[in-house]
Structures are given as structure tokens and as C-alpha cells.
Amino acid sequence: MELILRHLRERKKCATTSAIAFTLLSILLCCDVDGYMPGMGLHSFKGGEIVKLKVNSLTSMKTLLPVGYYRLPFCLPADGKVRIDHENLGEFLSGDRIVSSPYVLKMKESAFCEKLCSVSFGNLMESRGERKTKLSEDEEKNLKVRKFIKNGYHINWLVDNLPPIAYIRDDSGTKVLGSHGFPIGYIDESNIPYIYNHVNIVVDYHEVEGMQNFFRVVKFSVYLYSINDQTSSIESCKAKST
């Protein structure tokens, strides 16, 4: 994982307001041109302050069935505990299951080649053309991830209420995947699924006008890669990043 934070100039805000009535409570909410939804307040971060990266349910346009993020063997938070993490009215009203993640982002601090965790998926190589009758726990994980990739499930992250714009880089250039979640992996020409196991996280921010050393997130991007962990190392990653 790599985290890059970029400074942007102050953007103009709109003065548009909208009213939402909820159980006889009317609240005026400001709409921000940077992409904030009604009910999701602006947050100003000090330099070095933790910027939470939260995760939502996995979704698929193929199955239309949302699934909890940690139903797949993704890296857990450092203490091993997953916490529901609704911080404002907008997140609560959305009905989404937003929970904590192990990613640690800090305002104005970049990080490169951080290893989150290692997960084993076993070996699903078939013997004599027949599938193994009994699978290990790691191989069961493997099958589960393969199934989710083939069913087109997407990961949904949030940084300060913003979903990421996802990109894929390869020899042909950079491809934009969009901003409505990003795929767990992809299927190659031989119909073999691969997981995106490395991600570069880029957070753009600007300084709050009239508030020294306070900043706001204005854009959140992720660059997806599938790398062979057996041949890649933290040392080689750092060498490429310098």
C-alpha cells in the first residue's frame, strides 16, 4: 500500500442549502461542490491528524446482494476488532453498514510500501484433471474470493465521506474504472481470476481559508495492482518509489 497526499488550491463553495425532514426534525444542510452529500458535514483536519478510511458492504450489479466487507478474508484492523463507524447523519440515513478498516492515513503525511498483512489462499491446482475432494481452510478462502470476483463484486471505501476514483495502470496506460466502488480483482483471458492485492492511495486536499494548519479532503483516488507476492518485496517496492 502507498499513500500520497497532494495539496490543491482552495475551491469555491456553493451556497445551496437543502432541507431534510426526519422524525419531525428539520435540518438545513449545505451542499459542497467537491462532492459532499447532504447530511455529511465538512471536516477540517490538522496536519498529522488521522484521516479515517472506512469500508462499506461489498456490492455486485450481477447478484444485487450486498455482502459485509469482512465476509472475505481482508486484513482486519490492528486490534482485530471491527467497529461500526457512522460519524454523521448522512451515513446513518444511508442505511449502509460502514465499518472500520486497518488503513492508517494521516493528513499531510505520505507513506510508501506499507505492508498491511499476509493472507494465504492455499493451492487449488487440480490433480489429473480432478478437483481435490477435501480443501484446506486456505483453499476454501481461495474458492470464496474466486467466486466473488467472478460475480463482479466491488469494494466500497470512504475517506471523509468521499468514494474513491479507481484507476488501473498497465503497459497500455492508465484506465479509469469510475467512482462507484472498485472490483476485488479481474479475470484474465484464460478465465483465471486474480485479486488486486496492492493499492496506491492518493488523497488530494486544500488548506482551509482563514484557518492555519487546517486542511480538507477534496479528492480520493486508488490505483489498483495485482502483484506476485513471492517475487515482490518491500525493499524492491521502496526502490521503485524513490
Buried (B, 14 or more C-beta within 10 A) or exposed (E): BBBBBEEBEEEEBEEEEEEBEEEEEEEEBBBBEBBBBBBBBBBBBEEEBEBBBBBBBBBBEEEEEBBEBBEBBBBBBEEEEBEEBBBEBBBEBBEBBBBBBBBBBBBBBBBBBEEBEEBEBBEBEEEEEEEEEEBBEBBEBBBBBBEBBBBBBBBBBBBBBBBBBBBBEEEEEEEEBEBEBBBBBBBEEEEEBBBBBBBBBBBBBBBBEEEEBBBBBBBBBBBBBBEEEEEBEEEEBEEEEE
